[in-house]
């Protein structure tokens, strides 16, 4: 944006604030950011977590990478610059949802460390929980429910993460999940971590959910 335009933009404050919404609803807003290769289990785990939170009367929304690219970011390709812009837009949308007292679950590959740091900076570290689902490429390729790895191997898709584009593994994620174990065990670990860190107000129990 041109600096001359920026000078004429004045942030408008409203009386109903995020804190007031949180106090009314009885829980804090948070962004839980799932990162990992395509097929690692991000969307599956985010979907189950959302169902659990929904049953606890927590307002939620999943920002899914593919869904975002079908609308808000449909004008972007998979170049480095456009991937950064994709993450910036997702982060800014999540920031608005934080203010609305929504528990935001972001399921997006976000392959570069600088991208995830940018998201954390936009949202604020206290609002950002990075969840790394560590699933080996070989397992992700076997799953390949969308056929993307196969297309990438045949050069039908360029800049595909894990094949011809790098994925930079998070060094110190807030929560680490092993993608080689069961979804149920990963959900258990996720809920326990979120509860222990006062992000959610209920502990894990075996009768918590069915999926």
Secondary structure, 3 states (H helix, E strand, C coil): CCHHHHCCCCCCCCCCCHHHHHHHHCCCCEEEEEECCCCCCHHHHHHHHHHHHHHCCCCEEEEEHHHHHCCCCCCCCCCHHHHHHHHHHHHHHHHHHHHCCCEEEEECCCCCHHHHHHHHHHHCHHHEEEEEEECCHHHHHHHCCCCHHHHHHCCCCCCCECCCECCCCCCCCCEEEECCCCHHHHHHHHHHHHHHCCCCCCCCCCCCCCC
